[in-house]
Amino acid sequence: MLWVNGTNDFAYVMPSWQKSYRMPRGERGLSLQVRMKHSHPDGAKPEEVFAYAREQLMGGPELIEISKQGVTGGEVWAVYERGGEAVRAEICFTRDRGKWQERKWETAAAVVDRKRRRVSAQAPAGITVYFLNVYDAAGLIVSTEHVEAVR
């Protein structure tokens, strides 16, 4: 399954989304897009949806798959496999608390280590939630799970 959502979705806030995608067994991919609007037209726009359908139904190119993620000290990291090469990555984060749909999200560049198929970024000070987005050459986004930072 491919799960696509926006950080500020008022109808499917990130903790509910996370509970949902963790329930089914089997392979899953995530694409969490900063400030993607909630609507049928906006929900049908992400190219990741079409790329995943081509991959599953027509043997098209595979999306990148996040195989591990973690944090070591202040470094947030993810290891990817399968699919194309990562051409860029970013850490997506908020320092806000309160209603998910009202939180301000920021992004900062992450480091892509193609040899190790790993992306990493230093966690900015004061963040409350973060995740990594990894982009392939076609600009398709795959995401790590979001993590609520320990207070």
N, CA, C and O atoms as a GROMACS GRO file, in nm:
protein
  604
    1MET      N    1   0.083  -0.118   0.000
    1MET     CA    2   0.000   0.000   0.000
    1MET      C    3   0.088   0.124   0.000
    1MET      O    4   0.195   0.126   0.060
    2LEU      N    5   0.041   0.226  -0.066
    2LEU     CA    6   0.104   0.357  -0.060
    2LEU      C    7   0.009   0.450   0.014
    2LEU      O    8  -0.108   0.461  -0.021
    3TRP      N    9   0.060   0.515   0.114
    3TRP     CA   10  -0.018   0.607   0.197
    3TRP      C   11   0.029   0.749   0.170
    3TRP      O   12   0.146   0.780   0.192
    4VAL      N   13  -0.060   0.834   0.122
    4VAL     CA   14  -0.027   0.973   0.089
    4VAL      C   15  -0.110   1.064   0.178
    4VAL      O   16  -0.231   1.043   0.194
    5ASN      N   17  -0.047   1.166   0.234
    5ASN     CA   18  -0.119   1.258   0.322
    5ASN      C   19  -0.044   1.392   0.324
    5ASN      O   20   0.070   1.402   0.278
    6GLY      N   21  -0.110   1.492   0.376
    6GLY     CA   22  -0.051   1.624   0.396
    6GLY      C   23  -0.033   1.651   0.544
    6GLY      O   24  -0.110   1.602   0.627
    7THR      N   25   0.068   1.729   0.577
    7THR     CA   26   0.099   1.757   0.718
    7THR      C   27  -0.015   1.827   0.791
    7THR      O   28  -0.032   1.808   0.911
    8ASN      N   29  -0.092   1.908   0.721
    8ASN     CA   30  -0.195   1.988   0.787
    8ASN      C   31  -0.336   1.942   0.754
    8ASN      O   32  -0.431   2.019   0.767
    9ASP      N   33  -0.351   1.817   0.714
    9ASP     CA   34  -0.483   1.764   0.678
    9ASP      C   35  -0.576   1.772   0.798
    9ASP      O   36  -0.548   1.715   0.903
   10PHE      N   37  -0.686   1.843   0.783
   10PHE     CA   38  -0.780   1.862   0.894
   10PHE      C   39  -0.866   1.738   0.919
   10PHE      O   40  -0.919   1.721   1.028
   11ALA      N   41  -0.881   1.653   0.819
   11ALA     CA   42  -0.969   1.537   0.830
   11ALA      C   43  -0.894   1.409   0.866
   11ALA      O   44  -0.955   1.312   0.911
   12TYR      N   45  -0.763   1.409   0.846
   12TYR     CA   46  -0.684   1.288   0.871
   12TYR      C   47  -0.551   1.331   0.931
   12TYR      O   48  -0.447   1.325   0.866
   13VAL      N   49  -0.556   1.373   1.057
   13VAL     CA   50  -0.436   1.426   1.122
   13VAL      C   51  -0.329   1.316   1.132
   13VAL      O   52  -0.360   1.197   1.132
   14MET      N   53  -0.206   1.359   1.141
   14MET     CA   54  -0.093   1.267   1.129
   14MET      C   55  -0.095   1.151   1.229
   14MET      O   56  -0.063   1.039   1.188
   15PRO      N   57  -0.130   1.169   1.357
   15PRO     CA   58  -0.134   1.053   1.446
   15PRO      C   59  -0.239   0.949   1.404
   15PRO      O   60  -0.214   0.829   1.416
   16SER      N   61  -0.352   0.992   1.355
   16SER     CA   62  -0.455   0.898   1.306
   16SER      C   63  -0.406   0.826   1.181
   16SER      O   64  -0.424   0.705   1.166
   17TRP      N   65  -0.343   0.902   1.091
   17TRP     CA   66  -0.285   0.845   0.969
   17TRP      C   67  -0.183   0.737   1.005
   17TRP      O   68  -0.182   0.630   0.946
   18GLN      N   69  -0.098   0.768   1.103
   18GLN     CA   70   0.006   0.673   1.144
   18GLN      C   71  -0.055   0.546   1.201
   18GLN      O   72  -0.010   0.436   1.168
   19LYS      N   73  -0.156   0.559   1.284
   19LYS     CA   74  -0.223   0.440   1.338
   19LYS      C   75  -0.281   0.356   1.225
   19LYS      O   76  -0.275   0.233   1.229
   20SER      N   77  -0.336   0.420   1.125
   20SER     CA   78  -0.396   0.349   1.012
   20SER      C   79  -0.292   0.274   0.931
   20SER      O   80  -0.310   0.156   0.902
   21TYR      N   81  -0.182   0.340   0.893
   21TYR     CA   82  -0.085   0.272   0.806
   21TYR      C   83  -0.005   0.166   0.881
   21TYR      O   84   0.054   0.079   0.817
   22ARG      N   85  -0.003   0.171   1.012
   22ARG     CA   86   0.067   0.067   1.088
   22ARG      C   87  -0.017  -0.060   1.105
   22ARG      O   88   0.038  -0.165   1.141
   23MET      N   89  -0.145  -0.053   1.081
   23MET     CA   90  -0.233  -0.169   1.102
   23MET      C   91  -0.214  -0.283   1.000
   23MET      O   92  -0.194  -0.397   1.042
   24PRO      N   93  -0.219  -0.257   0.871
   24PRO     CA   94  -0.209  -0.368   0.775
   24PRO      C   95  -0.070  -0.432   0.776
   24PRO      O   96   0.030  -0.365   0.801
   25ARG      N   97  -0.067  -0.560   0.749
   25ARG     CA   98   0.061  -0.630   0.734
   25ARG      C   99   0.106  -0.614   0.589
   25ARG      O  100   0.025  -0.587   0.501
   26GLY      N  101   0.234  -0.632   0.566
   26GLY     CA  102   0.285  -0.626   0.430
   26GLY      C  103   0.358  -0.497   0.401
   26GLY      O  104   0.377  -0.413   0.488
   27GLU      N  105   0.399  -0.484   0.275
   27GLU     CA  106   0.476  -0.368   0.233
   27GLU      C  107   0.391  -0.242   0.237
   27GLU      O  108   0.271  -0.244   0.210
   28ARG      N  109   0.456  -0.132   0.272
   28ARG     CA  110   0.387  -0.003   0.268
   28ARG      C  111   0.488   0.106   0.236
   28ARG      O  112   0.606   0.097   0.272
   29GLY      N  113   0.440   0.206   0.169
   29GLY     CA  114   0.519   0.324   0.141
   29GLY      C  115   0.444   0.445   0.193
   29GLY      O  116   0.321   0.445   0.199
   30LEU      N  117   0.519   0.547   0.229
   30LEU     CA  118   0.458   0.671   0.279
   30LEU      C  119   0.504   0.787   0.193
   30LEU      O  120   0.618   0.792   0.148
   31SER      N  121   0.414   0.880   0.172
   31SER     CA  122   0.448   1.006   0.108
   31SER      C  123   0.372   1.115   0.184
   31SER      O  124   0.254   1.139   0.159
   32LEU      N  125   0.442   1.180   0.275
   32LEU     CA  126   0.384   1.284   0.360
   32LEU      C  127   0.432   1.418   0.306
   32LEU      O  128   0.550   1.450   0.310
   33GLN      N  129   0.338   1.495   0.256
   33GLN     CA  130   0.374   1.617   0.184
   33GLN      C  131   0.337   1.741   0.265
   33GLN      O  132   0.225   1.757   0.312
   34VAL      N  133   0.435   1.828   0.279
   34VAL     CA  134   0.418   1.948   0.360
   34VAL      C  135   0.310   2.037   0.300
   34VAL      O  136   0.316   2.077   0.184
   35ARG      N  137   0.212   2.065   0.381
   35ARG     CA  138   0.099   2.156   0.350
   35ARG      C  139   0.015   2.112   0.229
   35ARG      O  140  -0.052   2.196   0.169
   36MET      N  141   0.016   1.985   0.192
   36MET     CA  142  -0.073   1.940   0.085
   36MET      C  143  -0.217   1.959   0.131
   36MET      O  144  -0.253   1.920   0.242
   37LYS      N  145  -0.299   2.019   0.047
   37LYS     CA  146  -0.438   2.047   0.082
   37LYS      C  147  -0.521   1.920   0.083
   37LYS      O  148  -0.489   1.822   0.016
   38HIS      N  149  -0.628   1.924   0.163
   38HIS     CA  150  -0.723   1.812   0.168
   38HIS      C  151  -0.841   1.842   0.076
   38HIS      O  152  -0.919   1.935   0.101
   39SER      N  153  -0.852   1.766  -0.030
   39SER     CA  154  -0.968   1.773  -0.119
   39SER      C  155  -0.954   1.659  -0.219
   39SER      O  156  -0.847   1.600  -0.232
   40HIS      N  157  -1.061   1.627  -0.288
   40HIS     CA  158  -1.051   1.523  -0.390
   40HIS      C  159  -0.956   1.567  -0.502
   40HIS      O  160  -0.871   1.487  -0.542
   41PRO      N  161  -0.966   1.689  -0.553
   41PRO     CA  162  -0.872   1.728  -0.658
   41PRO      C  163  -0.726   1.729  -0.610
   41PRO      O  164  -0.637   1.681  -0.680
   42ASP      N  165  -0.702   1.785  -0.490
   42ASP     CA  166  -0.564   1.791  -0.440
   42ASP      C  167  -0.512   1.653  -0.405
   42ASP      O  168  -0.394   1.625  -0.425
   43GLY      N  169  -0.598   1.567  -0.352
   43GLY     CA  170  -0.558   1.431  -0.318
   43GLY      C  171  -0.526   1.346  -0.438
   43GLY      O  172  -0.455   1.246  -0.428
   44ALA      N  173  -0.578   1.385  -0.553
   44ALA     CA  174  -0.552   1.310  -0.677
   44ALA      C  175  -0.432   1.364  -0.755
   44ALA      O  176  -0.395   1.307  -0.857
   45LYS      N  177  -0.372   1.472  -0.708
   45LYS     CA  178  -0.261   1.535  -0.781
   45LYS      C  179  -0.124   1.470  -0.762
   45LYS      O  180  -0.046   1.468  -0.856
   46PRO      N  181  -0.093   1.418  -0.643
   46PRO     CA  182   0.044   1.370  -0.624
   46PRO      C  183   0.085   1.264  -0.726
   46PRO      O  184   0.018   1.162  -0.742
   47GLU      N  185   0.194   1.289  -0.794
   47GLU     CA  186   0.245   1.196  -0.895
   47GLU      C  187   0.284   1.062  -0.834
   47GLU      O  188   0.291   0.961  -0.905
   48GLU      N  189   0.310   1.060  -0.704
   48GLU     CA  190   0.346   0.936  -0.637
   48GLU      C  191   0.235   0.831  -0.652
   48GLU      O  192   0.263   0.712  -0.662
   49VAL      N  193   0.110   0.876  -0.652
   49VAL     CA  194  -0.004   0.785  -0.667
   49VAL      C  195   0.003   0.713  -0.802
   49VAL      O  196  -0.013   0.591  -0.809
   50PHE      N  197   0.028   0.789  -0.907
   50PHE     CA  198   0.033   0.731  -1.042
   50PHE      C  199   0.157   0.645  -1.061
   50PHE      O  200   0.151   0.540  -1.125
   51ALA      N  201   0.269   0.688  -1.004
   51ALA     CA  202   0.392   0.610  -1.014
   51ALA      C  203   0.376   0.476  -0.942
   51ALA      O  204   0.422   0.373  -0.991
   52TYR      N  205   0.311   0.477  -0.828
   52TYR     CA  206   0.289   0.354  -0.753
   52TYR      C  207   0.197   0.260  -0.831
   52TYR      O  208   0.221   0.139  -0.836
   53ALA      N  209   0.093   0.314  -0.890
   53ALA     CA  210   0.002   0.232  -0.971
   53ALA      C  211   0.077   0.170  -1.090
   53ALA      O  212   0.059   0.053  -1.120
   54ARG      N  213   0.161   0.251  -1.157
   54ARG     CA  214   0.240   0.197  -1.270
   54ARG      C  215   0.335   0.086  -1.222
   54ARG      O  216   0.353  -0.015  -1.289
   55GLU      N  217   0.395   0.108  -1.105
   55GLU     CA  218   0.486   0.007  -1.049
   55GLU      C  219   0.412  -0.124  -1.021
   55GLU      O  220   0.458  -0.231  -1.060
   56GLN      N  221   0.299  -0.114  -0.955
   56GLN     CA  222   0.226  -0.233  -0.912
   56GLN      C  223   0.152  -0.304  -1.026
   56GLN      O  224   0.145  -0.427  -1.028
   57LEU      N  225   0.098  -0.227  -1.119
   57LEU     CA  226   0.011  -0.286  -1.222
   57LEU      C  227   0.079  -0.309  -1.356
   57LEU      O  228   0.037  -0.395  -1.434
   58MET      N  229   0.184  -0.230  -1.384
   58MET     CA  230   0.243  -0.238  -1.517
   58MET      C  231   0.394  -0.263  -1.514
   58MET      O  232   0.461  -0.255  -1.617
   59GLY      N  233   0.447  -0.292  -1.396
   59GLY     CA  234   0.591  -0.318  -1.386
   59GLY      C  235   0.676  -0.195  -1.407
   59GLY      O  236   0.792  -0.206  -1.450
   60GLY      N  237   0.621  -0.078  -1.378
   60GLY     CA  238   0.696   0.046  -1.395
   60GLY      C  239   0.807   0.060  -1.292
   60GLY      O  240   0.822  -0.026  -1.204
   61PRO      N  241   0.885   0.167  -1.301
   61PRO     CA  242   0.995   0.189  -1.207
   61PRO      C  243   0.944   0.190  -1.063
   61PRO      O  244   0.836   0.241  -1.034
   62GLU      N  245   1.024   0.134  -0.974
   62GLU     CA  246   0.987   0.127  -0.834
   62GLU      C  247   1.015   0.259  -0.763
   62GLU      O  248   1.112   0.328  -0.792
   63LEU      N  249   0.927   0.292  -0.670
   63LEU     CA  250   0.953   0.404  -0.581
   63LEU      C  251   1.063   0.362  -0.483
   63LEU      O  252   1.080   0.244  -0.454
   64ILE      N  253   1.136   0.460  -0.434
   64ILE     CA  254   1.234   0.434  -0.328
   64ILE      C  255   1.158   0.379  -0.207
   64ILE      O  256   1.045   0.419  -0.180
   65GLU      N  257   1.222   0.288  -0.136
   65GLU     CA  258   1.162   0.231  -0.015
   65GLU      C  259   1.252   0.262   0.104
   65GLU      O  260   1.372   0.236   0.101
   66ILE      N  261   1.194   0.319   0.208
   66ILE     CA  262   1.266   0.343   0.332
   66ILE      C  263   1.268   0.212   0.409
   66ILE      O  264   1.162   0.157   0.439
   67SER      N  265   1.388   0.160   0.441
   67SER     CA  266   1.396   0.032   0.511
   67SER      C  267   1.422   0.046   0.660
   67SER      O  268   1.385  -0.041   0.738
   68LYS      N  269   1.486   0.155   0.701
   68LYS     CA  270   1.515   0.180   0.842
   68LYS      C  271   1.516   0.330   0.865
   68LYS      O  272   1.542   0.409   0.774
   69GLN      N  273   1.486   0.367   0.987
   69GLN     CA  274   1.500   0.507   1.025
   69GLN      C  275   1.535   0.514   1.172
   69GLN      O  276   1.509   0.421   1.248
   70GLY      N  277   1.595   0.624   1.211
   70GLY     CA  278   1.629   0.639   1.352
   70GLY      C  279   1.687   0.774   1.382
   70GLY      O  280   1.688   0.864   1.297
   71VAL      N  281   1.734   0.788   1.502
   71VAL     CA  282   1.800   0.910   1.545
   71VAL      C  283   1.918   0.868   1.632
   71VAL      O  284   1.904   0.784   1.722
   72THR      N  285   2.032   0.927   1.605
   72THR     CA  286   2.153   0.900   1.682
   72THR      C  287   2.207   1.034   1.727
   72THR      O  288   2.249   1.117   1.646
   73GLY      N  289   2.206   1.055   1.858
   73GLY     CA  290   2.242   1.186   1.908
   73GLY      C  291   2.141   1.286   1.854
   73GLY      O  292   2.021   1.268   1.874
   74GLY      N  293   2.187   1.388   1.786
   74GLY     CA  294   2.097   1.484   1.725
   74GLY      C  295   2.077   1.464   1.576
   74GLY      O  296   2.018   1.548   1.508
   75GLU      N  297   2.128   1.350   1.525
   75GLU     CA  298   2.117   1.323   1.381
   75GLU      C  299   1.998   1.232   1.352
   75GLU      O  300   1.989   1.121   1.404
   76VAL      N  301   1.908   1.280   1.267
   76VAL     CA  302   1.795   1.202   1.218
   76VAL      C  303   1.841   1.136   1.088
   76VAL      O  304   1.902   1.202   1.004
   77TRP      N  305   1.813   1.005   1.071
   77TRP     CA  306   1.863   0.935   0.953
   77TRP      C  307   1.762   0.833   0.903
   77TRP      O  308   1.671   0.791   0.975
   78ALA      N  309   1.781   0.794   0.778
   78ALA     CA  310   1.702   0.688   0.717
   78ALA      C  311   1.788   0.616   0.614
   78ALA      O  312   1.874   0.677   0.550
   79VAL      N  313   1.766   0.487   0.601
   79VAL     CA  314   1.832   0.406   0.500
   79VAL      C  315   1.725   0.369   0.398
   79VAL      O  316   1.613   0.332   0.434
   80TYR      N  317   1.761   0.380   0.270
   80TYR     CA  318   1.663   0.346   0.166
   80TYR      C  319   1.719   0.236   0.079
   80TYR      O  320   1.840   0.215   0.070
   81GLU      N  321   1.628   0.167   0.014
   81GLU     CA  322   1.665   0.061  -0.079
   81GLU      C  323   1.563   0.060  -0.190
   81GLU      O  324   1.472   0.144  -0.194
   82ARG      N  325   1.577  -0.033  -0.280
   82ARG     CA  326   1.480  -0.049  -0.387
   82ARG      C  327   1.453   0.084  -0.456
   82ARG      O  328   1.469   0.189  -0.395
   83GLY      N  329   1.414   0.080  -0.576
   83GLY     CA  330   1.381   0.202  -0.648
   83GLY      C  331   1.504   0.277  -0.694
   83GLY      O  332   1.616   0.226  -0.687
   84GLY      N  333   1.482   0.398  -0.739
   84GLY     CA  334   1.589   0.479  -0.795
   84GLY      C  335   1.680   0.536  -0.689
   84GLY      O  336   1.671   0.503  -0.570
   85GLU      N  337   1.768   0.621  -0.735
   85GLU     CA  338   1.860   0.690  -0.645
   85GLU      C  339   1.793   0.812  -0.584
   85GLU      O  340   1.712   0.879  -0.648
   86ALA      N  341   1.828   0.839  -0.462
   86ALA     CA  342   1.785   0.963  -0.398
   86ALA      C  343   1.869   1.076  -0.457
   86ALA      O  344   1.992   1.067  -0.459
   87VAL      N  345   1.805   1.181  -0.504
   87VAL     CA  346   1.880   1.295  -0.556
   87VAL      C  347   1.882   1.411  -0.457
   87VAL      O  348   1.970   1.497  -0.462
   88ARG      N  349   1.785   1.412  -0.368
   88ARG     CA  350   1.787   1.511  -0.259
   88ARG      C  351   1.698   1.462  -0.147
   88ARG      O  352   1.616   1.371  -0.166
   89ALA      N  353   1.714   1.523  -0.030
   89ALA     CA  354   1.633   1.487   0.086
   89ALA      C  355   1.619   1.610   0.174
   89ALA      O  356   1.695   1.706   0.163
   90GLU      N  357   1.520   1.605   0.260
   90GLU     CA  358   1.497   1.717   0.351
   90GLU      C  359   1.440   1.664   0.482
   90GLU      O  360   1.373   1.562   0.486
   91ILE      N  361   1.469   1.737   0.588
   91ILE     CA  362   1.402   1.712   0.714
   91ILE      C  363   1.284   1.809   0.720
   91ILE      O  364   1.299   1.928   0.695
   92CYS      N  365   1.170   1.757   0.752
   92CYS     CA  366   1.048   1.836   0.765
   92CYS      C  367   1.014   1.839   0.914
   92CYS      O  368   1.015   1.734   0.980
   93PHE      N  369   0.983   1.955   0.966
   93PHE     CA  370   0.965   1.964   1.111
   93PHE      C  371   0.874   2.079   1.149
   93PHE      O  372   0.851   2.173   1.072
   94THR      N  373   0.823   2.069   1.271
   94THR     CA  374   0.748   2.179   1.330
   94THR      C  375   0.796   2.196   1.474
   94THR      O  376   0.840   2.101   1.538
   95ARG      N  377   0.785   2.316   1.520
   95ARG     CA  378   0.814   2.346   1.660
   95ARG      C  379   0.682   2.369   1.736
   95ARG      O  380   0.682   2.390   1.857
   96ASP      N  381   0.573   2.364   1.661
   96ASP     CA  382   0.442   2.393   1.720
   96ASP      C  383   0.384   2.275   1.794
   96ASP      O  384   0.425   2.160   1.774
   97ARG      N  385   0.289   2.306   1.879
   97ARG     CA  386   0.206   2.207   1.949
   97ARG      C  387   0.062   2.247   1.922
   97ARG      O  388   0.037   2.350   1.858
   98GLY      N  389  -0.031   2.171   1.968
   98GLY     CA  390  -0.171   2.207   1.947
   98GLY      C  391  -0.229   2.138   1.826
   98GLY      O  392  -0.182   2.032   1.785
   99LYS      N  393  -0.331   2.198   1.768
   99LYS     CA  394  -0.401   2.136   1.657
   99LYS      C  395  -0.306   2.109   1.540
   99LYS      O  396  -0.235   2.198   1.495
  100TRP      N  397  -0.308   1.986   1.494
  100TRP     CA  398  -0.219   1.945   1.386
  100TRP      C  399  -0.240   2.028   1.260
  100TRP      O  400  -0.143   2.065   1.193
  101GLN      N  401  -0.363   2.057   1.228
  101GLN     CA  402  -0.392   2.127   1.103
  101GLN      C  403  -0.348   2.274   1.107
  101GLN      O  404  -0.346   2.340   1.003
  102GLU      N  405  -0.312   2.324   1.224
  102GLU     CA  406  -0.270   2.464   1.236
  102GLU      C  407  -0.119   2.480   1.255
  102GLU      O  408  -0.069   2.592   1.266
  103ARG      N  409  -0.048   2.370   1.260
  103ARG     CA  410   0.096   2.379   1.285
  103ARG      C  411   0.171   2.431   1.162
  103ARG      O  412   0.136   2.402   1.048
  104LYS      N  413   0.274   2.509   1.188
  104LYS     CA  414   0.360   2.561   1.081
  104LYS      C  415   0.474   2.462   1.060
  104LYS      O  416   0.547   2.427   1.153
  105TRP      N  417   0.488   2.416   0.935
  105TRP     CA  418   0.592   2.320   0.900
  105TRP      C  419   0.704   2.389   0.825
  105TRP      O  420   0.681   2.478   0.743
  106GLU      N  421   0.826   2.348   0.855
  106GLU     CA  422   0.945   2.400   0.790
  106GLU      C  423   1.023   2.283   0.731
  106GLU      O  424   1.004   2.167   0.770
  107THR      N  425   1.111   2.314   0.638
  107THR     CA  426   1.199   2.212   0.582
  107THR      C  427   1.342   2.264   0.579
  107THR      O  428   1.366   2.385   0.571
  108ALA      N  429   1.435   2.172   0.587
  108ALA     CA  430   1.577   2.206   0.574
  108ALA      C  431   1.643   2.091   0.498
  108ALA      O  432   1.601   1.976   0.506
  109ALA      N  433   1.747   2.125   0.426
  109ALA     CA  434   1.818   2.024   0.346
  109ALA      C  435   1.876   1.914   0.434
  109ALA      O  436   1.923   1.939   0.545
  110ALA      N  437   1.872   1.793   0.382
  110ALA     CA  438   1.935   1.678   0.445
  110ALA      C  439   2.047   1.631   0.353
  110ALA      O  440   2.049   1.665   0.234
  111VAL      N  441   2.137   1.553   0.406
  111VAL     CA  442   2.251   1.501   0.331
  111VAL      C  443   2.213   1.366   0.271
  111VAL      O  444   2.157   1.280   0.339
  112VAL      N  445   2.245   1.348   0.143
  112VAL     CA  446   2.222   1.221   0.075
  112VAL      C  447   2.358   1.154   0.056
  112VAL      O  448   2.447   1.210  -0.008
  113ASP      N  449   2.373   1.035   0.111
  113ASP     CA  450   2.493   0.954   0.093
  113ASP      C  451   2.453   0.839   0.001
  113ASP      O  452   2.404   0.736   0.047
  114ARG      N  453   2.474   0.856  -0.130
  114ARG     CA  454   2.429   0.756  -0.229
  114ARG      C  455   2.503   0.624  -0.213
  114ARG      O  456   2.445   0.517  -0.236
  115LYS      N  457   2.628   0.630  -0.174
  115LYS     CA  458   2.706   0.507  -0.159
  115LYS      C  459   2.646   0.416  -0.051
  115LYS      O  460   2.638   0.295  -0.068
  116ARG      N  461   2.604   0.476   0.060
  116ARG     CA  462   2.546   0.399   0.171
  116ARG      C  463   2.393   0.392   0.162
  116ARG      O  464   2.328   0.327   0.244
  117ARG      N  465   2.336   0.461   0.061
  117ARG     CA  466   2.190   0.471   0.045
  117ARG      C  467   2.126   0.516   0.178
  117ARG      O  468   2.039   0.450   0.235
  118ARG      N  469   2.175   0.631   0.221
  118ARG     CA  470   2.136   0.685   0.352
  118ARG      C  471   2.117   0.834   0.340
  118ARG      O  472   2.189   0.901   0.267
  119VAL      N  473   2.019   0.886   0.413
  119VAL     CA  474   1.999   1.030   0.421
  119VAL      C  475   2.002   1.068   0.569
  119VAL      O  476   1.965   0.989   0.655
  120SER      N  477   2.047   1.191   0.596
  120SER     CA  478   2.056   1.233   0.736
  120SER      C  479   2.049   1.384   0.746
  120SER      O  480   2.077   1.457   0.651
  121ALA      N  481   2.011   1.429   0.864
  121ALA     CA  482   2.006   1.573   0.893
  121ALA      C  483   2.018   1.593   1.043
  121ALA      O  484   1.978   1.508   1.122
  122GLN      N  485   2.074   1.706   1.080
  122GLN     CA  486   2.075   1.742   1.221
  122GLN      C  487   1.936   1.793   1.258
  122GLN      O  488   1.877   1.873   1.186
  123ALA      N  489   1.884   1.745   1.369
  123ALA     CA  490   1.752   1.787   1.415
  123ALA      C  491   1.760   1.931   1.467
  123ALA      O  492   1.838   1.959   1.558
  124PRO      N  493   1.682   2.021   1.409
  124PRO     CA  494   1.682   2.159   1.458
  124PRO      C  495   1.636   2.168   1.604
  124PRO      O  496   1.558   2.084   1.651
  125ALA      N  497   1.683   2.266   1.674
  125ALA     CA  498   1.647   2.285   1.815
  125ALA      C  499   1.498   2.313   1.829
  125ALA      O  500   1.438   2.383   1.746
  126GLY      N  501   1.440   2.259   1.932
  126GLY     CA  502   1.302   2.292   1.967
  126GLY      C  503   1.194   2.225   1.885
  126GLY      O  504   1.077   2.263   1.895
  127ILE      N  505   1.229   2.126   1.804
  127ILE     CA  506   1.126   2.064   1.721
  127ILE      C  507   1.036   1.974   1.806
  127ILE      O  508   1.080   1.916   1.906
  128THR      N  509   0.910   1.964   1.766
  128THR     CA  510   0.815   1.878   1.835
  128THR      C  511   0.781   1.754   1.752
  128THR      O  512   0.746   1.650   1.807
  129VAL      N  513   0.791   1.765   1.620
  129VAL     CA  514   0.763   1.654   1.529
  129VAL      C  515   0.857   1.669   1.409
  129VAL      O  516   0.887   1.780   1.364
  130TYR      N  517   0.903   1.554   1.357
  130TYR     CA  518   0.988   1.558   1.238
  130TYR      C  519   0.970   1.431   1.156
  130TYR      O  520   0.920   1.330   1.205
  131PHE      N  521   1.011   1.440   1.031
  131PHE     CA  522   1.022   1.325   0.942
  131PHE      C  523   1.116   1.365   0.829
  131PHE      O  524   1.145   1.483   0.812
  132LEU      N  525   1.162   1.267   0.754
  132LEU     CA  526   1.248   1.293   0.639
  132LEU      C  527   1.171   1.264   0.511
  132LEU      O  528   1.095   1.168   0.504
  133ASN      N  529   1.191   1.348   0.411
  133ASN     CA  530   1.141   1.323   0.276
  133ASN      C  531   1.261   1.297   0.186
  133ASN      O  532   1.361   1.368   0.191
  134VAL      N  533   1.249   1.194   0.102
  134VAL     CA  534   1.353   1.157   0.008
  134VAL      C  535   1.296   1.170  -0.132
  134VAL      O  536   1.187   1.119  -0.160
  135TYR      N  537   1.367   1.236  -0.221
  135TYR     CA  538   1.322   1.262  -0.359
  135TYR      C  539   1.405   1.182  -0.458
  135TYR      O  540   1.528   1.176  -0.447
  136ASP      N  541   1.338   1.121  -0.555
  136ASP     CA  542   1.412   1.054  -0.662
  136ASP      C  543   1.429   1.150  -0.779
  136ASP      O  544   1.390   1.266  -0.771
  137ALA      N  545   1.488   1.102  -0.888
  137ALA     CA  546   1.516   1.188  -1.003
  137ALA      C  547   1.390   1.245  -1.066
  137ALA      O  548   1.394   1.351  -1.128
  138ALA      N  549   1.278   1.177  -1.051
  138ALA     CA  550   1.151   1.226  -1.106
  138ALA      C  551   1.082   1.324  -1.011
  138ALA      O  552   0.974   1.375  -1.043
  139GLY      N  553   1.142   1.350  -0.896
  139GLY     CA  554   1.082   1.440  -0.798
  139GLY      C  555   0.977   1.375  -0.710
  139GLY      O  556   0.903   1.444  -0.640
  140LEU      N  557   0.970   1.242  -0.714
  140LEU     CA  558   0.872   1.170  -0.633
  140LEU      C  559   0.919   1.162  -0.488
  140LEU      O  560   1.037   1.139  -0.462
  141ILE      N  561   0.827   1.182  -0.396
  141ILE     CA  562   0.858   1.190  -0.254
  141ILE      C  563   0.820   1.061  -0.183
  141ILE      O  564   0.708   1.013  -0.196
  142VAL      N  565   0.916   1.006  -0.109
  142VAL     CA  566   0.886   0.901  -0.012
  142VAL      C  567   0.930   0.953   0.124
  142VAL      O  568   1.027   1.029   0.135
  143SER      N  569   0.859   0.911   0.227
  143SER     CA  570   0.880   0.968   0.360
  143SER      C  571   0.907   0.861   0.463
  143SER      O  572   0.864   0.746   0.450
  144THR      N  573   0.979   0.900   0.567
  144THR     CA  574   0.989   0.817   0.686
  144THR      C  575   0.860   0.836   0.766
  144THR      O  576   0.779   0.923   0.734
  145GLU      N  577   0.843   0.756   0.868
  145GLU     CA  578   0.734   0.781   0.961
  145GLU      C  579   0.765   0.912   1.034
  145GLU      O  580   0.881   0.949   1.051
  146HIS      N  581   0.660   0.982   1.075
  146HIS     CA  582   0.686   1.101   1.157
  146HIS      C  583   0.713   1.057   1.299
  146HIS      O  584   0.664   0.954   1.345
  147VAL      N  585   0.791   1.137   1.368
  147VAL     CA  586   0.828   1.108   1.506
  147VAL      C  587   0.796   1.231   1.589
  147VAL      O  588   0.832   1.343   1.554
  148GLU      N  589   0.726   1.207   1.699
  148GLU     CA  590   0.702   1.316   1.793
  148GLU      C  591   0.821   1.320   1.888
  148GLU      O  592   0.849   1.223   1.958
  149ALA      N  593   0.890   1.433   1.890
  149ALA     CA  594   1.011   1.447   1.970
  149ALA      C  595   0.976   1.441   2.118
  149ALA      O  596   0.871   1.488   2.160
  150VAL      N  597   1.066   1.384   2.196
  150VAL     CA  598   1.046   1.374   2.340
  150VAL      C  599   1.061   1.512   2.399
  150VAL      O  600   1.154   1.586   2.366
  151ARG      N  601   0.971   1.546   2.487
  151ARG     CA  602   0.974   1.681   2.549
  151ARG      C  603   1.074   1.687   2.660
  151ARG      O  604   1.089   1.792   2.723
   0.00000   0.00000   0.00000
